[in-house]
Amino acid sequence: MMIDIDRDVCIGAGQCALAAPKVFTQDDDGLSELLPEAEPGPMAGEAARACPVQAITVT
């Protein structure tokens, strides 16, 4: 499973971190980033669907 975050599109809404807190966090600027120990699973797809600007792609 591959996860891509388009940081040019991300607005820092934090929905990804709420939907999948073991996969996503927010950096100091509030933008989404993957946790280093992230284990992508079904919640990563849920986080992508929750993103209001569709900045996350899961393939």
VEXDOPA-730739 format. One record per residue (C-alpha): x, y, z; residue number from 1. Coordinates in steps of 0.1 Angstrom, whole numbers, plus 5000, padded with zeros to 4 digits. Each point is the difference from the previous one (the first is absolute). Layout:
// VEXDOPA-730739
+------+------+------+-----+
!   xx !   yy !   zz !   k !
+------+------+------+-----+
!    X !    Y !    Z ! NUM !
...
+------+------+------+-----+
This chain:
// VEXDOPA-730739
+------+------+------+-----+
!   xx !   yy !   zz !   k !
+------+------+------+-----+
! 5000 ! 5000 ! 5000 !   1 !
! 5014 ! 5034 ! 4990 !   2 !
! 4989 ! 5033 ! 5016 !   3 !
! 5006 ! 5033 ! 4984 !   4 !
! 4994 ! 5034 ! 5016 !   5 !
! 4999 ! 5030 ! 4976 !   6 !
! 5013 ! 5026 ! 5024 !   7 !
! 4993 ! 5028 ! 4975 !   8 !
! 4963 ! 4991 ! 5003 !   9 !
! 4998 ! 4992 ! 5037 !  10 !
! 4983 ! 5027 ! 5021 !  11 !
! 5008 ! 4984 ! 5034 !  12 !
! 4964 ! 4991 ! 5009 !  13 !
! 5012 ! 4971 ! 5020 !  14 !
! 4973 ! 4976 ! 4989 !  15 !
! 5026 ! 4974 ! 4990 !  16 !
! 5016 ! 5000 ! 5035 !  17 !
! 4966 ! 4997 ! 5015 !  18 !
! 4990 ! 4971 ! 4978 !  19 !
! 5033 ! 4981 ! 5001 !  20 !
! 5021 ! 5013 ! 5029 !  21 !
! 5024 ! 4970 ! 4997 !  22 !
! 5008 ! 5010 ! 4964 !  23 !
! 4998 ! 5038 ! 4998 !  24 !
! 5011 ! 5030 ! 5021 !  25 !
! 5004 ! 5037 ! 4993 !  26 !
! 5033 ! 5018 ! 4998 !  27 !
! 5009 ! 5033 ! 5016 !  28 !
! 4982 ! 5018 ! 4972 !  29 !
! 4969 ! 4979 ! 5006 !  30 !
! 5004 ! 4981 ! 4967 !  31 !
! 4994 ! 4963 ! 4998 !  32 !
! 5029 ! 4976 ! 5001 !  33 !
! 5005 ! 4962 ! 5004 !  34 !
! 5012 ! 4987 ! 5033 !  35 !
! 5034 ! 4982 ! 4996 !  36 !
! 4986 ! 4969 ! 5016 !  37 !
! 4968 ! 5001 ! 4981 !  38 !
! 4984 ! 4967 ! 4991 !  39 !
! 4975 ! 5009 ! 4972 !  40 !
! 4968 ! 4981 ! 5001 !  41 !
! 4963 ! 5005 ! 4994 !  42 !
! 5000 ! 5032 ! 5020 !  43 !
! 5024 ! 5017 ! 4976 !  44 !
! 4973 ! 4997 ! 4973 !  45 !
! 4975 ! 5015 ! 5025 !  46 !
! 5024 ! 5029 ! 5006 !  47 !
! 5003 ! 5006 ! 4963 !  48 !
! 4962 ! 5001 ! 4997 !  49 !
! 4998 ! 5024 ! 5030 !  50 !
! 5024 ! 5025 ! 4985 !  51 !
! 4979 ! 5031 ! 4990 !  52 !
! 5024 ! 5009 ! 4972 !  53 !
! 5009 ! 4965 ! 4989 !  54 !
! 5037 ! 5005 ! 5007 !  55 !
! 5005 ! 4963 ! 5008 !  56 !
! 5003 ! 4972 ! 4975 !  57 !
! 5000 ! 4963 ! 5011 !  58 !
! 5009 ! 4974 ! 4974 !  59 !
+------+------+------+-----+
